[in-house]
């Protein structure tokens, strides 16, 4: 296993982002997908299905003019959201907030 120090961007709840030096550990035993659209686990796969649906679905993309919130409900999106939440709960360590 090798490590290196690099700069990474960090977000703040408010205000501009900033850069922070971090130590990155490279683990050659862990496979890294060359294609970011190719999920490697059940949580990522569930999220990819939800995101793909919401981008393509007309009901999910329809928003109100005054507050830019969704004005239609989509049963399929709600089911995909529940599946994603279930996958997150199943993969969360015991005692974590997601569990």
Backbone as a chain_set.jsonl record, in Angstrom:
{"seq": "XXXXXXXXXXXXXXXXXXXXXXXXXXXXXXXXXXXXXXXXXXXXXXXXXXXXXXXXXXXXXXXXXXXXXXXXXXXXXXXXXXXXXXXXXXXXXXXXXXX", "coords": {"N": [[0.862, -1.169, 0.0], [0.588, 2.172, -0.843], [1.106, 5.653, -0.102], [0.261, 9.116, -0.395], [0.546, 12.702, -0.325], [-1.845, 15.117, -1.002], [-3.681, 17.93, -2.39], [-7.073, 18.591, -1.726], [-10.393, 19.602, -2.587], [-12.701, 21.006, -0.319], [-16.006, 21.298, 0.897], [-18.061, 23.761, 2.485], [-20.695, 24.328, 4.891], [-21.701, 26.889, 4.576], [-20.505, 29.635, 2.702], [-17.421, 29.978, 0.784], [-15.802, 27.213, -0.933], [-12.848, 25.416, 0.125], [-9.334, 24.522, -0.006], [-7.637, 21.627, 1.179], [-4.876, 19.947, 2.615], [-4.414, 16.512, 2.346], [-3.762, 13.119, 3.327], [-3.521, 10.491, 1.169], [-4.303, 7.125, 0.78], [-3.369, 4.472, -1.194], [-4.812, 1.504, -2.119], [-3.961, -1.365, -3.546], [-5.366, -3.751, -3.644], [-8.035, -3.183, -3.719], [-10.486, -2.96, -6.124], [-10.784, -0.492, -8.642], [-13.113, 1.194, -10.463], [-12.891, 2.077, -13.834], [-14.798, 3.435, -15.148], [-16.884, 5.896, -14.075], [-19.649, 5.74, -14.146], [-20.207, 3.149, -13.762], [-21.364, 1.39, -11.252], [-20.072, 0.048, -8.176], [-21.132, -1.236, -6.003], [-24.065, -2.247, -4.035], [-25.354, 0.024, -2.963], [-24.422, 2.151, -4.54], [-25.345, 1.246, -7.005], [-28.132, 1.328, -6.644], [-28.447, 4.08, -6.271], [-27.609, 5.005, -8.781], [-29.64, 3.965, -10.417], [-31.86, 5.433, -9.426], [-31.043, 8.109, -9.946], [-30.74, 8.02, -12.744], [-33.384, 7.511, -13.523], [-34.712, 9.838, -12.583], [-33.602, 11.84, -14.152], [-34.52, 11.203, -16.666], [-37.307, 11.096, -16.47], [-40.306, 12.798, -17.085], [-42.186, 13.72, -15.196], [-40.627, 13.827, -12.873], [-38.86, 15.832, -13.543], [-40.4, 18.104, -13.758], [-41.08, 21.244, -12.439], [-42.206, 23.758, -10.067], [-42.725, 27.185, -10.948], [-42.357, 29.258, -9.096], [-41.003, 28.326, -6.76], [-39.284, 26.371, -7.525], [-39.555, 23.667, -6.856], [-40.442, 20.192, -7.063], [-43.479, 19.521, -8.717], [-45.017, 17.373, -9.209], [-45.837, 14.008, -8.422], [-44.067, 10.959, -8.538], [-44.505, 7.648, -8.758], [-42.692, 5.619, -9.373], [-40.204, 6.848, -8.918], [-40.385, 7.27, -6.177], [-40.4, 4.62, -5.266], [-37.85, 3.771, -6.144], [-36.306, 5.489, -4.601], [-36.915, 4.543, -2.031], [-35.746, 1.994, -2.248], [-33.05, 2.695, -2.539], [-32.589, 3.923, -0.026], [-33.012, 1.679, 1.616], [-30.892, 0.046, 0.78], [-28.749, 1.612, 1.665], [-29.178, 1.506, 4.446], [-28.834, -1.24, 4.891], [-26.136, -1.58, 4.334], [-24.866, -0.013, 6.163], [-22.758, 0.448, 9.04], [-23.299, -1.146, 12.234], [-25.033, 0.718, 14.658], [-24.618, 3.203, 13.526], [-25.895, 6.404, 12.313], [-27.357, 5.95, 9.948], [-28.184, 3.331, 10.122]], "CA": [[0.0, 0.0, 0.0], [1.353, 3.41, -0.894], [0.35, 6.841, 0.293], [0.785, 10.376, -0.91], [-0.142, 13.885, 0.186], [-2.355, 15.94, -2.103], [-4.68, 18.935, -2.038], [-8.429, 18.264, -2.144], [-11.383, 20.631, -2.305], [-13.663, 20.711, 0.741], [-17.162, 22.196, 0.92], [-18.522, 24.256, 3.777], [-22.149, 24.528, 4.887], [-21.922, 28.203, 3.985], [-19.237, 30.246, 2.337], [-16.745, 29.349, -0.351], [-15.042, 25.985, -0.698], [-11.441, 25.649, 0.408], [-8.475, 23.375, -0.281], [-7.01, 21.08, 2.369], [-3.917, 18.879, 2.348], [-4.836, 15.236, 2.924], [-2.941, 11.975, 2.989], [-4.327, 9.523, 0.429], [-3.723, 5.781, 0.777], [-3.754, 3.673, -2.353], [-4.877, 0.088, -1.8], [-4.034, -2.057, -4.83], [-6.286, -4.879, -3.583], [-9.396, -2.698, -3.939], [-10.666, -2.618, -7.538], [-11.313, 0.833, -8.929], [-13.765, 1.188, -11.758], [-12.434, 3.133, -14.731], [-15.986, 4.143, -15.592], [-17.629, 6.313, -12.895], [-21.059, 5.381, -14.261], [-20.309, 1.734, -13.442], [-21.338, 1.288, -9.8], [-19.352, -1.112, -7.668], [-21.815, -1.836, -4.873], [-25.523, -2.14, -4.097], [-25.79, 1.393, -2.678], [-24.134, 2.94, -5.733], [-26.237, 0.784, -8.076], [-29.469, 1.865, -6.36], [-28.4, 5.525, -6.531], [-27.53, 5.196, -10.23], [-30.987, 3.735, -10.968], [-32.699, 6.574, -9.046], [-30.607, 9.296, -10.684], [-31.067, 7.825, -14.155], [-34.826, 7.681, -13.697], [-35.121, 11.233, -12.362], [-33.146, 12.655, -15.28], [-35.297, 10.88, -17.858], [-38.747, 11.145, -16.22], [-40.891, 14.132, -17.221], [-42.811, 14.108, -13.929], [-39.573, 14.169, -11.913], [-38.188, 17.07, -13.962], [-41.338, 19.219, -13.756], [-40.964, 22.019, -11.197], [-43.003, 24.978, -9.966], [-41.978, 28.374, -11.338], [-42.076, 30.176, -8.001], [-40.067, 27.826, -5.746], [-38.434, 25.372, -8.182], [-39.725, 22.339, -6.26], [-41.216, 19.289, -7.909], [-44.914, 19.704, -8.547], [-45.691, 16.123, -9.528], [-45.283, 12.849, -7.73], [-43.768, 9.847, -9.431], [-44.481, 6.427, -7.954], [-41.461, 4.877, -9.64], [-39.114, 7.526, -8.22], [-40.536, 7.003, -4.744], [-39.973, 3.24, -5.039], [-36.398, 3.733, -6.291], [-35.76, 6.169, -3.435], [-37.01, 3.596, -0.907], [-34.746, 0.944, -2.477], [-31.743, 3.28, -2.228], [-32.509, 4.063, 1.436], [-32.878, 0.338, 2.167], [-29.522, -0.4, 0.503], [-27.864, 2.355, 2.584], [-29.352, 0.962, 5.8], [-28.272, -2.587, 4.944], [-24.675, -1.544, 4.277], [-24.343, 0.856, 7.234], [-22.292, -0.267, 10.214], [-24.22, -1.174, 13.365], [-24.93, 1.872, 15.558], [-24.471, 4.459, 12.8], [-27.181, 7.08, 12.125], [-28.086, 5.397, 8.819], [-28.677, 1.976, 10.442]], "C": [[0.902, 1.224, 0.0], [0.479, 4.57, -0.454], [1.031, 8.064, -0.293], [-0.004, 11.515, -0.275], [-0.579, 14.707, -1.016], [-3.353, 16.951, -1.566], [-6.03, 18.479, -2.552], [-9.353, 19.41, -1.763], [-12.333, 20.141, -1.227], [-14.774, 21.745, 0.68], [-17.465, 22.606, 2.35], [-20.035, 24.38, 3.732], [-22.54, 25.889, 4.324], [-20.564, 28.806, 3.699], [-18.558, 29.469, 1.226], [-16.036, 28.053, 0.054], [-13.582, 26.355, -0.439], [-10.655, 24.38, 0.088], [-7.777, 22.946, 1.001], [-6.035, 19.987, 1.944], [-4.378, 17.624, 3.066], [-3.851, 14.152, 2.506], [-3.849, 10.915, 2.384], [-3.583, 8.196, 0.422], [-4.265, 5.013, -0.409], [-3.689, 2.203, -1.973], [-5.007, -0.681, -3.109], [-4.997, -3.237, -4.825], [-7.727, -4.46, -3.869], [-9.566, -2.313, -5.4], [-11.293, -1.239, -7.689], [-11.878, 0.805, -10.329], [-13.254, 2.35, -12.6], [-13.595, 3.987, -15.2], [-16.79, 4.574, -14.371], [-19.114, 5.978, -12.961], [-21.283, 3.905, -13.943], [-20.234, 1.563, -11.933], [-20.68, -0.007, -9.345], [-20.061, -1.787, -6.513], [-23.316, -1.637, -4.96], [-26.035, -0.732, -3.832], [-25.59, 2.268, -3.916], [-25.048, 2.545, -6.887], [-27.647, 1.34, -7.886], [-29.514, 3.361, -6.649], [-28.365, 5.793, -8.033], [-28.885, 4.972, -10.887], [-31.904, 4.913, -10.66], [-32.333, 7.814, -9.857], [-30.956, 9.189, -12.166], [-32.548, 8.006, -14.43], [-35.21, 9.147, -13.611], [-34.696, 12.152, -13.497], [-34.037, 12.432, -16.499], [-36.798, 11.09, -17.69], [-39.28, 12.587, -16.29], [-41.515, 14.604, -15.919], [-41.761, 14.525, -12.904], [-38.885, 15.491, -12.262], [-39.101, 18.278, -13.948], [-41.286, 19.922, -12.408], [-41.876, 23.23, -11.246], [-42.126, 26.173, -10.332], [-41.549, 29.211, -10.144], [-41.082, 29.629, -6.983], [-39.134, 26.723, -6.262], [-38.451, 24.019, -7.486], [-40.59, 21.49, -7.185], [-42.705, 19.477, -7.654], [-45.702, 18.452, -8.898], [-45.051, 14.999, -8.725], [-45.107, 11.723, -8.729], [-43.617, 8.606, -8.566], [-43.19, 5.638, -8.153], [-40.272, 5.51, -8.922], [-39.192, 7.278, -6.719], [-40.083, 5.588, -4.411], [-38.454, 3.098, -5.16], [-35.704, 4.421, -5.117], [-35.795, 5.249, -2.212], [-35.966, 2.486, -1.041], [-33.346, 1.453, -2.161], [-31.556, 3.429, -0.723], [-32.311, 2.696, 2.1], [-31.457, -0.19, 1.955], [-28.535, 0.313, 1.423], [-27.953, 1.79, 3.988], [-28.698, -0.407, 5.925], [-26.75, -2.572, 4.97], [-24.056, -0.703, 5.379], [-23.855, 0.011, 8.401], [-23.286, -0.154, 11.369], [-23.98, 0.036, 14.277], [-24.739, 3.201, 14.858], [-25.836, 5.109, 12.62], [-28.009, 6.493, 10.981], [-28.729, 4.061, 9.139], [-30.046, 2.008, 11.072]], "O": [[1.868, 1.293, 0.76], [-0.748, 4.467, -0.442], [2.213, 8.042, -0.635], [-1.097, 11.305, 0.249], [0.205, 14.962, -1.93], [-3.815, 16.844, -0.429], [-6.136, 18.027, -3.692], [-9.139, 20.098, -0.765], [-12.725, 18.974, -1.23], [-14.521, 22.926, 0.442], [-17.162, 21.882, 3.299], [-20.609, 24.524, 2.652], [-23.578, 26.029, 3.676], [-19.586, 28.511, 4.387], [-19.054, 28.434, 0.782], [-15.718, 27.836, 1.223], [-13.143, 27.463, -0.747], [-11.231, 23.303, -0.071], [-7.375, 23.782, 1.81], [-6.318, 19.204, 1.037], [-4.696, 17.663, 4.254], [-3.194, 14.254, 1.47], [-4.824, 10.491, 3.004], [-2.395, 8.136, 0.104], [-5.477, 4.918, -0.602], [-2.643, 1.709, -1.554], [-6.072, -0.651, -3.727], [-5.412, -3.689, -5.893], [-8.553, -5.3, -4.225], [-8.862, -1.425, -5.882], [-12.213, -0.873, -6.957], [-11.187, 0.432, -11.276], [-13.192, 3.483, -12.124], [-13.404, 5.133, -15.606], [-17.338, 3.716, -13.679], [-19.776, 5.937, -11.923], [-22.426, 3.457, -13.863], [-19.137, 1.588, -11.375], [-20.727, -1.022, -10.039], [-19.613, -2.847, -6.075], [-23.8, -0.94, -5.852], [-27.043, -0.326, -4.409], [-26.478, 3.031, -4.294], [-25.479, 3.4, -7.661], [-28.284, 1.771, -8.847], [-30.493, 3.861, -7.202], [-29.027, 6.716, -8.508], [-29.252, 5.7, -11.809], [-32.652, 5.353, -11.533], [-33.21, 8.49, -10.393], [-31.414, 10.159, -12.771], [-32.93, 8.583, -15.447], [-35.946, 9.651, -14.46], [-35.369, 13.145, -13.772], [-34.282, 13.357, -17.272], [-37.501, 11.248, -18.688], [-38.754, 13.48, -15.626], [-41.387, 15.777, -15.569], [-41.977, 15.472, -12.148], [-38.386, 16.186, -11.377], [-38.618, 19.398, -14.114], [-41.427, 19.289, -11.363], [-42.274, 23.679, -12.321], [-40.926, 26.173, -10.058], [-40.479, 29.817, -10.176], [-40.36, 30.422, -6.379], [-38.3, 26.208, -5.518], [-37.455, 23.296, -7.524], [-41.368, 22.011, -7.984], [-43.137, 19.581, -6.506], [-46.932, 18.473, -8.885], [-43.866, 15.049, -8.395], [-45.906, 11.562, -9.652], [-42.708, 8.522, -7.74], [-42.66, 5.057, -7.206], [-39.426, 4.8, -8.377], [-38.165, 7.095, -6.065], [-39.446, 5.373, -3.38], [-37.835, 2.386, -4.37], [-34.636, 3.987, -4.685], [-34.83, 5.181, -1.451], [-35.365, 2.082, -0.045], [-32.54, 0.727, -1.58], [-30.493, 3.103, -0.194], [-31.528, 2.572, 3.042], [-30.884, -0.804, 2.855], [-27.587, -0.304, 1.91], [-26.934, 1.611, 4.655], [-28.077, -0.708, 6.945], [-26.135, -3.457, 5.565], [-22.833, -0.682, 5.519], [-24.452, -1.016, 8.724], [-24.027, 0.824, 11.463], [-22.837, 0.334, 14.622], [-24.699, 4.238, 15.52], [-26.852, 4.428, 12.761], [-29.239, 6.532, 11.033], [-29.715, 3.684, 8.506], [-30.6, 0.959, 11.399]]}, "num_chains": 1, "name": "protein.A"}
